[in-house]
């Protein structure tokens, strides 16, 4: 977004007066309602970039320059006609509303893309398990996916079922330290201790991933944490299969 933020902000300020200026030769024969619709198109074009400030600036700029160039008295910020006053106010209101709708749409698109990424990660891991990938390779793959998914510093895997008093990411996506429930969305994951993510299958613990978030405040939401649990469970299933196929001595 930073790459195009400044050009979009510039366009938000300059495009409305440019459009209004182009309409000057036709303003005596051009219905101001149509001019307002053209300016709405300009606002929409700016709003689709999802920058709230740009959309608001485009709406304000459109209302101001609509008044200045296209309403009587011309070249003045005074409006004498009641209809023109209403159009200017509606232009501002519609512009801000369109901006909010555009931002909401971009957020929904981003959320859908993020969920698709989560699903792809779980499916890729499932396919690796089904294809009989080595557990070492699978663990390395999941370590990388967990690091990116949760936005943390790193992950390591420890085999065995030994329990500790470390903070824990539970199967329901909650994070606890002992009996205390941590509010991850508000406070983030603990930065002063590794967080255990148990690797389980059929109710049996096969190991655990240790999640480190020491240098940044990571606030993965519940959906992200549940995906992390699902990834760990895939590793648990692979470890269980490996153990079942090993010859008994």
Protein Blocks (a to p, Z undefined) as FASTA:
>chain_A
ZZmmmmmmmmmmmmmmmmmmmmmmmmmmgcfklmmmmmmmmmmmmmmnopaklmmmmmmm
mmmmmmmmmpccehiabdfbfklmmmmmmmmmmmmmmmmmmmmmmmmmmmmmmmmmmmmm
mmmmmmmmmnopafklmmmmmmmmmmmmnopabdcddedjbdcfbdcddfkopacehjac
cdfklnopafkbccdddddeehiafbdcddddfkbccdddfklmmmmmmmmmmmmmmmmm
mmmmpccZZ
